Amino acid sequence: MRPVDRAMFEDRPQKRAVRTLWLEELKRITYRAEDGVPLYLTLPGAEGKDIELLALHGLISLTDVHGIAATDRFKVIAVESSPRAALRLQEKFPGLKIIEARIQDILRGDSPTKWPDKREEILCRARVINLDVDEPVEAHLADESVMFPLLERVRKLALLHAQAHPLDWLLLLSAHGEILWDEAVSLDVQEFLAENCAREAEFRVGLANQLGDKLVKEIEEGKAGTLSLLSQELQQRLLLSFVPKKIVALVQNQCWRVEALWNYYYGGRNRDAPIATWAIAFHVDRRASSRPDTLYREGLRSVFRRVGRIAEDGTIQE
């Protein structure tokens, strides 16, 4: 059993709390089938517990044998690379639209010159994209720049959503909360965070609240060292701060006002895997072409709006 499927099977309280948060966000979406895009694209794992929750609360309709109703078969799209997991999903939800691939394969990798075909492009423009991945926020050097493959997928999804007639959309993102960056990447991240602390005082205050003033001063001076050596909890807290900020920067030249709705972490104790999770809204905003710096600053200020830890019993501590 894959780690992602084992976690779904164990169904710890923190994960149930996260799925409840996802459900709350989905309920806020005004969905119209005539817009021609799905409501929800998800990486559900073999058990598809988030899909179960949508059905339980009436966001999708099921048949008498628990299949997806014909009227809702375009509404939810499952992306699953494991044939065994895909078979299990099809058994649980007959009629569910399943793409047997990795999301990065659907997106044709990180290249800005390679794009999904038209059919898959429409699916990638779902109103809610749930990237619940069993991987860390890795980084590598490319042409003297540091790239984060997971966040490049987000940038590409944002570009796809910006095509033709863009609609507001929501990203639900969860990743392994351990930092694996080397010294060079750590220094690049410190420079990035320090520049934004100087640019927006409110961001600096929020970062200090998360990491402590001592560590933020070290980051501003480029003296925090290799960030993978921080305590596990500080690694998760740093990721909560860095990831939405980096996404704001990656999509700055697109049509979006980016808003971090909430950022939480859990696990990392008692041998539980450390997880970081975010909900990030992308709003179409006409100011993107005339006042991009204003939107950038608004995105910065949203990063720490709702941030905290999900305790072992599933309660949220902000």
Sine and cosine of phi, psi and omega as CSV:
sin_phi,cos_phi,sin_psi,cos_psi,sin_omega,cos_omega
0.00,0.00,0.74,-0.67,0.02,-1.00
-0.92,0.39,0.45,-0.89,0.03,-1.00
-0.81,0.59,-0.64,0.77,-0.02,-1.00
-0.91,0.42,-0.63,0.78,0.01,-1.00
-0.96,0.28,-0.57,0.82,0.06,-1.00
-0.89,0.45,-0.67,0.74,0.01,-1.00
-0.89,0.45,-0.65,0.76,0.03,-1.00
-0.90,0.43,-0.64,0.77,-0.03,-1.00
-0.92,0.39,-0.67,0.75,-0.01,-1.00
-0.94,0.35,-0.57,0.82,0.14,-0.99
0.81,0.59,0.86,0.51,-0.04,-1.00
-0.93,0.36,0.39,-0.92,-0.09,-1.00
-0.83,0.55,-0.57,0.82,0.00,-1.00
-0.88,0.47,-0.64,0.77,0.00,-1.00
-0.93,0.36,-0.60,0.80,0.06,-1.00
-0.89,0.46,-0.62,0.79,0.04,-1.00
-0.89,0.45,-0.65,0.76,0.01,-1.00
-0.91,0.42,-0.68,0.74,0.02,-1.00
-0.90,0.45,-0.55,0.83,0.08,-1.00
-0.91,0.41,-0.63,0.78,0.07,-1.00
-0.89,0.46,-0.67,0.74,0.04,-1.00
-0.86,0.51,-0.71,0.70,-0.02,-1.00
-0.87,0.50,-0.68,0.73,0.01,-1.00
-0.85,0.52,-0.66,0.75,0.01,-1.00
-0.93,0.36,-0.65,0.76,0.01,-1.00
-0.89,0.45,-0.59,0.81,0.01,-1.00
-0.90,0.43,-0.39,0.92,-0.03,-1.00
-0.99,0.11,-0.20,0.98,-0.05,-1.00
-0.98,0.20,0.77,-0.63,0.13,-0.99
-1.00,0.00,0.96,-0.27,-0.12,-0.99
-0.96,-0.27,0.72,-0.69,0.07,-1.00
-0.79,-0.62,0.85,-0.53,-0.01,-1.00
-0.86,0.51,-0.51,0.86,-0.04,-1.00
-0.93,0.37,-0.22,0.98,0.08,-1.00
-0.94,0.34,-0.26,0.96,0.14,-0.99
0.99,0.15,0.24,0.97,0.04,-1.00
-0.79,-0.62,0.39,-0.92,0.03,-1.00
-0.93,0.37,0.28,-0.96,0.15,-0.99
-0.97,0.23,-0.67,0.75,-0.28,-0.96
-0.57,-0.82,0.84,-0.54,0.15,-0.99
-0.91,-0.42,0.79,-0.61,-0.15,-0.99
-0.65,-0.76,0.41,-0.91,0.15,-0.99
-0.95,-0.30,0.99,0.13,-0.31,-0.95
-1.00,0.10,-0.21,0.98,-0.16,-0.99
0.95,0.31,0.05,-1.00,-0.14,-0.99
-0.91,0.41,-0.49,0.87,-0.10,-1.00
-1.00,0.03,-0.38,0.93,0.06,-1.00
0.84,0.55,0.68,0.73,-0.09,-1.00
-0.92,0.40,-0.50,0.87,0.06,-1.00
-0.93,0.36,-0.56,0.83,0.05,-1.00
-0.93,0.37,-0.64,0.77,0.09,-1.00
-0.83,0.56,-0.67,0.74,-0.05,-1.00
-0.92,0.39,-0.64,0.77,0.05,-1.00
-0.87,0.49,-0.66,0.75,0.01,-1.00
-0.93,0.38,-0.67,0.74,-0.03,-1.00
-0.86,0.51,-0.57,0.82,-0.05,-1.00
-0.98,-0.19,0.25,0.97,0.16,-0.99
0.98,0.21,0.25,0.97,0.04,-1.00
-0.99,0.17,-0.38,0.92,0.19,-0.98
-0.72,-0.70,0.43,-0.90,-0.04,-1.00
-0.97,-0.23,0.63,-0.78,0.05,-1.00
-0.93,-0.37,0.41,-0.91,0.11,-0.99
-0.99,0.13,0.00,-1.00,0.01,-1.00
-0.90,0.44,-0.38,0.92,0.01,-1.00
-0.97,-0.25,0.39,0.92,0.08,-1.00
0.93,0.38,0.31,0.95,0.14,-0.99
-0.99,0.16,0.28,-0.96,0.06,-1.00
-0.96,0.29,0.79,-0.61,0.01,-1.00
-0.86,0.50,0.57,-0.82,-0.06,-1.00
-0.82,0.57,-0.57,0.82,-0.03,-1.00
-0.94,0.34,-0.29,0.96,-0.08,-1.00
-0.91,-0.42,0.20,0.98,-0.11,-0.99
-0.95,0.31,-0.29,0.96,0.09,-1.00
-1.00,-0.09,-0.11,0.99,-0.13,-0.99
-0.97,0.23,-0.58,0.81,-0.04,-1.00
-0.83,-0.56,0.76,-0.65,0.00,-1.00
-0.86,-0.51,0.81,-0.59,0.05,-1.00
-0.97,-0.24,0.73,-0.68,0.08,-1.00
-0.93,-0.36,0.87,-0.49,-0.10,-0.99
-0.55,-0.84,0.87,-0.50,-0.08,-1.00
-1.00,0.08,-0.34,0.94,-0.04,-1.00
-1.00,0.05,0.86,-0.51,0.04,-1.00
-0.84,0.54,-0.62,0.79,0.00,-1.00
-0.90,0.43,-0.70,0.72,0.01,-1.00
-0.92,0.40,-0.63,0.78,0.02,-1.00
-0.88,0.47,-0.64,0.77,0.03,-1.00
-0.90,0.44,-0.67,0.74,0.02,-1.00
-0.89,0.46,-0.67,0.74,0.04,-1.00
-0.87,0.48,-0.68,0.74,-0.02,-1.00
-0.92,0.40,-0.55,0.83,0.06,-1.00
-0.92,0.38,-0.65,0.76,-0.03,-1.00
-0.96,0.28,-0.59,0.81,-0.10,-1.00
-0.75,-0.66,0.96,0.26,0.03,-1.00
-0.81,0.59,0.70,-0.72,0.01,-1.00
1.00,-0.02,-0.15,0.99,0.03,-1.00
-0.89,0.45,0.72,-0.70,0.06,-1.00
-0.97,0.23,0.91,-0.42,-0.04,-1.00
-0.85,-0.53,0.78,-0.63,0.13,-0.99
-0.97,-0.23,0.90,-0.43,-0.03,-1.00
-1.00,0.08,1.00,0.05,-0.02,-1.00
-0.20,-0.98,0.17,-0.99,0.20,-0.98
-1.00,0.05,0.48,-0.88,-0.02,-1.00
-0.88,0.48,-0.58,0.81,0.01,-1.00
-0.92,0.39,-0.47,0.88,0.06,-1.00
-0.96,0.28,-0.63,0.78,0.06,-1.00
-0.87,0.48,-0.62,0.78,-0.01,-1.00
-0.99,0.17,-0.03,1.00,-0.04,-1.00
0.87,0.49,0.68,0.73,0.06,-1.00
0.96,0.27,-0.29,-0.96,-0.06,-1.00
-1.00,-0.05,-0.08,1.00,-0.07,-1.00
-0.89,0.45,0.73,-0.68,0.04,-1.00
-0.96,0.27,-0.09,1.00,-0.02,-1.00
-0.96,-0.27,-0.06,1.00,0.00,-1.00
-0.89,-0.46,0.74,-0.67,-0.12,-0.99
-0.72,-0.69,0.41,-0.91,0.09,-1.00
-0.87,0.49,0.36,-0.93,0.11,-0.99
-0.94,0.33,0.17,-0.99,-0.13,-0.99
-0.86,0.51,-0.63,0.78,-0.02,-1.00
-0.90,0.43,-0.73,0.69,-0.03,-1.00
-0.97,0.26,-0.46,0.89,0.06,-1.00
-0.87,0.49,-0.66,0.75,0.02,-1.00
-0.89,0.45,-0.66,0.75,0.00,-1.00
-0.90,0.43,-0.59,0.81,-0.01,-1.00
-0.96,0.28,-0.07,1.00,0.05,-1.00
-0.97,-0.23,0.40,0.91,0.06,-1.00
-0.83,0.56,0.49,-0.87,-0.04,-1.00
-0.91,0.42,-0.49,0.87,0.08,-1.00
-0.77,-0.64,0.81,-0.59,0.07,-1.00
-0.92,-0.38,0.83,-0.55,0.00,-1.00
-0.94,-0.35,0.98,-0.19,0.06,-1.00
-0.99,-0.14,0.99,0.13,0.04,-1.00
-1.00,-0.10,1.00,-0.02,-0.20,-0.98
-0.95,-0.31,0.51,-0.86,0.02,-1.00
-0.98,-0.17,0.88,0.48,-0.02,-1.00
-0.43,-0.90,0.42,-0.91,0.05,-1.00
-0.99,0.16,0.15,-0.99,0.09,-1.00
-0.99,0.11,0.99,0.16,-0.06,-1.00
-0.97,0.26,0.24,-0.97,0.00,-1.00
-0.59,-0.81,0.48,-0.88,0.15,-0.99
-0.51,-0.86,0.35,-0.94,0.01,-1.00
-1.00,0.07,0.72,-0.70,0.05,-1.00
-0.62,-0.78,0.91,-0.41,0.00,-1.00
0.80,0.59,0.75,0.66,0.05,-1.00
0.94,0.34,0.07,1.00,0.04,-1.00
-0.91,-0.41,0.47,-0.88,0.06,-1.00
-1.00,-0.01,0.79,-0.62,0.02,-1.00
-0.88,-0.47,0.59,-0.81,0.03,-1.00
-0.90,-0.44,0.98,-0.19,-0.13,-0.99
-0.78,0.62,-0.68,0.73,-0.01,-1.00
-0.88,0.48,-0.66,0.75,-0.02,-1.00
-0.97,0.25,-0.44,0.90,0.12,-0.99
-0.92,0.40,-0.54,0.84,0.08,-1.00
-0.90,0.43,-0.63,0.78,0.05,-1.00
-0.89,0.45,-0.70,0.71,0.03,-1.00
-0.85,0.52,-0.67,0.75,-0.03,-1.00
-0.93,0.36,-0.63,0.78,0.08,-1.00
-0.88,0.47,-0.63,0.78,0.03,-1.00
-0.90,0.43,-0.63,0.78,0.05,-1.00
-0.90,0.44,-0.66,0.75,0.02,-1.00
-0.90,0.43,-0.64,0.76,0.03,-1.00
-0.92,0.39,-0.41,0.91,-0.02,-1.00
-0.98,0.17,-0.14,0.99,-0.04,-1.00
-0.94,0.33,0.44,-0.90,0.12,-0.99
0.80,0.61,-0.92,-0.39,-0.05,-1.00
-0.95,-0.30,1.00,0.00,-0.09,-1.00
-0.92,0.40,0.58,-0.81,0.06,-1.00
-0.85,-0.52,0.48,-0.88,0.13,-0.99
-0.83,0.56,0.59,-0.81,0.04,-1.00
-0.55,-0.84,0.21,-0.98,-0.11,-0.99
-0.78,-0.62,0.72,-0.69,0.10,-0.99
-0.96,-0.27,0.82,-0.57,0.20,-0.98
-0.96,-0.28,0.87,-0.50,-0.13,-0.99
-0.77,-0.63,0.76,-0.65,0.09,-1.00
-0.70,-0.71,0.65,-0.76,-0.04,-1.00
-0.55,-0.84,0.29,-0.96,0.10,-0.99
-0.88,0.47,0.73,-0.68,-0.17,-0.99
-1.00,-0.07,0.41,0.91,0.03,-1.00
-0.97,-0.23,0.74,-0.68,0.04,-1.00
-1.00,0.07,0.78,-0.62,-0.01,-1.00
-0.88,-0.47,0.34,0.94,-0.09,-1.00
-0.97,0.24,0.57,-0.82,0.07,-1.00
-0.99,0.11,-0.09,-1.00,-0.09,-1.00
-0.89,0.46,-0.66,0.75,-0.04,-1.00
-0.90,0.43,-0.71,0.71,0.03,-1.00
-0.91,0.41,-0.66,0.75,0.02,-1.00
-0.84,0.54,-0.66,0.75,0.01,-1.00
-0.92,0.40,-0.64,0.77,0.03,-1.00
-0.89,0.45,-0.67,0.75,0.01,-1.00
-0.91,0.42,-0.64,0.76,0.04,-1.00
-0.88,0.47,-0.68,0.73,0.02,-1.00
-0.89,0.45,-0.63,0.77,0.00,-1.00
-0.90,0.43,-0.74,0.67,0.00,-1.00
-0.92,0.40,-0.63,0.77,0.00,-1.00
-0.90,0.44,-0.65,0.76,0.01,-1.00
-0.89,0.46,-0.62,0.79,-0.02,-1.00
-0.97,0.22,-0.48,0.88,0.13,-0.99
-0.89,0.45,-0.64,0.77,0.01,-1.00
-0.95,0.32,-0.51,0.86,-0.09,-1.00
-0.98,0.18,-0.55,0.83,-0.09,-1.00
-0.64,-0.77,0.95,-0.31,-0.08,-1.00
-0.86,0.52,-0.59,0.81,-0.02,-1.00
-0.90,0.43,-0.57,0.82,0.06,-1.00
-0.91,0.41,-0.65,0.76,0.00,-1.00
-0.89,0.45,-0.66,0.75,0.02,-1.00
-0.89,0.46,-0.71,0.70,0.00,-1.00
-0.90,0.44,-0.64,0.77,0.00,-1.00
-0.90,0.43,-0.66,0.75,0.03,-1.00
-0.90,0.43,-0.59,0.80,0.05,-1.00
-0.89,0.45,-0.54,0.84,-0.02,-1.00
-0.99,0.12,-0.65,0.76,-0.17,-0.99
-0.95,-0.32,-0.24,0.97,-0.10,-0.99
1.00,-0.05,0.60,-0.80,-0.09,-1.00
-0.90,0.43,-0.57,0.82,-0.02,-1.00
-0.88,0.48,-0.75,0.66,-0.02,-1.00
-0.92,0.40,-0.62,0.79,0.01,-1.00
-0.90,0.44,-0.64,0.77,0.06,-1.00
-0.89,0.46,-0.64,0.77,0.06,-1.00
-0.90,0.43,-0.63,0.77,0.05,-1.00
-0.90,0.44,-0.69,0.73,0.00,-1.00
-0.89,0.46,-0.50,0.87,0.00,-1.00
-1.00,-0.08,0.02,1.00,-0.01,-1.00
0.93,0.37,0.48,0.88,-0.10,-0.99
-0.88,-0.47,0.28,0.96,-0.03,-1.00
-0.98,0.19,-0.16,0.99,0.04,-1.00
0.96,0.27,-0.35,-0.94,0.00,-1.00
-0.97,0.25,0.88,-0.47,-0.17,-0.98
-0.94,0.34,-0.29,0.96,0.05,-1.00
-0.95,0.32,-0.17,0.98,0.02,-1.00
-1.00,0.00,-0.10,0.99,0.08,-1.00
-0.91,0.41,0.30,-0.95,0.10,-1.00
-0.87,0.50,0.38,-0.93,-0.02,-1.00
-0.85,0.53,-0.66,0.75,-0.02,-1.00
-0.91,0.41,-0.64,0.76,0.03,-1.00
-0.92,0.39,-0.57,0.82,0.08,-1.00
-0.87,0.50,-0.71,0.70,0.01,-1.00
-0.90,0.43,-0.68,0.73,0.01,-1.00
-0.90,0.45,-0.63,0.78,0.02,-1.00
-0.92,0.40,-0.66,0.75,0.05,-1.00
-0.88,0.48,-0.66,0.75,0.03,-1.00
-0.83,0.56,-0.61,0.79,-0.04,-1.00
-0.99,0.17,-0.66,0.76,-0.14,-0.99
-0.97,0.26,-0.71,0.71,-0.17,-0.99
-0.88,0.48,-0.79,0.61,0.01,-1.00
-0.90,0.45,-0.56,0.83,0.03,-1.00
-0.90,0.43,-0.66,0.75,0.01,-1.00
-0.92,0.40,-0.61,0.79,0.04,-1.00
-0.90,0.44,-0.68,0.74,0.07,-1.00
-0.81,0.58,-0.69,0.72,-0.01,-1.00
-0.93,0.37,-0.65,0.76,-0.07,-1.00
-0.92,0.40,-0.50,0.87,-0.06,-1.00
-0.96,-0.28,0.25,0.97,-0.11,-0.99
-0.85,0.53,-0.55,0.83,-0.06,-1.00
-1.00,-0.03,0.18,0.98,0.07,-1.00
-0.99,-0.12,-0.30,-0.95,-0.14,-0.99
-0.99,-0.14,0.31,0.95,-0.23,-0.97
-0.96,-0.28,0.60,-0.80,0.35,-0.94
-0.98,-0.19,0.88,-0.48,-0.11,-0.99
-0.99,-0.13,0.73,-0.69,-0.05,-1.00
-0.74,-0.67,0.89,-0.46,0.10,-1.00
-0.98,0.21,0.92,-0.38,-0.05,-1.00
-0.99,0.17,-0.67,0.74,0.11,-0.99
-0.32,-0.95,0.47,-0.88,0.02,-1.00
-0.67,-0.74,0.86,-0.50,-0.03,-1.00
-0.72,-0.70,0.37,-0.93,0.11,-0.99
-0.74,-0.67,0.40,-0.91,0.06,-1.00
-0.39,-0.92,0.16,-0.99,-0.03,-1.00
0.97,0.25,-0.25,-0.97,-0.03,-1.00
1.00,0.07,-0.01,1.00,0.03,-1.00
-0.80,-0.60,0.39,-0.92,0.05,-1.00
0.79,0.62,0.61,0.80,0.05,-1.00
0.94,0.35,0.11,0.99,0.10,-1.00
-0.97,0.26,0.63,-0.78,0.02,-1.00
-0.89,0.46,0.67,-0.74,0.06,-1.00
-0.97,0.23,0.72,-0.69,-0.05,-1.00
-0.77,-0.64,0.59,-0.81,0.19,-0.98
-0.84,-0.54,0.63,-0.78,-0.09,-1.00
-0.61,-0.79,0.60,-0.80,-0.10,-0.99
-0.66,-0.75,0.45,-0.89,0.26,-0.97
-0.83,-0.55,0.86,-0.51,-0.11,-0.99
-0.78,-0.63,0.86,-0.51,-0.04,-1.00
-1.00,-0.10,0.62,-0.79,0.05,-1.00
-0.89,-0.46,0.92,-0.39,-0.03,-1.00
-0.96,-0.29,0.76,-0.65,0.12,-0.99
-0.90,0.44,0.78,-0.63,-0.07,-1.00
-0.63,-0.78,0.85,-0.52,-0.04,-1.00
-0.91,0.41,-0.29,0.96,0.01,-1.00
-0.96,0.29,-0.14,0.99,-0.08,-1.00
-0.85,0.53,-0.58,0.82,-0.02,-1.00
-1.00,0.07,-0.50,0.87,-0.09,-1.00
-0.98,-0.18,-0.47,0.88,-0.06,-1.00
-0.67,-0.74,0.85,0.53,-0.07,-1.00
-0.89,0.45,-0.55,0.84,-0.02,-1.00
-0.92,0.39,-0.56,0.83,0.05,-1.00
-0.89,0.47,-0.71,0.71,0.01,-1.00
-0.91,0.42,-0.61,0.79,0.01,-1.00
-0.87,0.49,-0.73,0.69,-0.01,-1.00
-0.91,0.41,-0.62,0.79,0.05,-1.00
-0.89,0.46,-0.64,0.77,0.06,-1.00
-0.89,0.46,-0.66,0.75,0.04,-1.00
-0.87,0.50,-0.70,0.72,-0.08,-1.00
-0.94,0.35,-0.35,0.94,-0.03,-1.00
-0.99,0.13,-0.24,0.97,-0.18,-0.98
-0.85,0.53,-0.60,0.80,-0.11,-0.99
-0.95,-0.31,0.41,0.91,-0.06,-1.00
-0.91,0.42,-0.75,0.66,0.07,-1.00
-0.71,-0.71,0.97,-0.24,-0.08,-1.00
-0.64,-0.77,0.61,-0.79,-0.01,-1.00
0.14,-0.99,-0.33,-0.94,-0.08,-1.00
-0.87,-0.49,0.59,-0.81,0.15,-0.99
-0.98,-0.17,0.90,-0.44,-0.08,-1.00
-0.95,0.31,0.17,-0.99,-0.07,-1.00
-0.86,0.50,-0.49,0.87,0.01,-1.00
-1.00,0.03,0.07,1.00,0.05,-1.00
1.00,-0.05,-0.05,1.00,0.04,-1.00
-0.97,0.23,0.55,-0.84,-0.03,-1.00
-0.99,-0.15,0.80,-0.60,-0.02,-1.00
-0.92,-0.40,0.94,-0.34,-0.03,-1.00
-0.97,-0.23,0.00,0.00,0.00,0.00
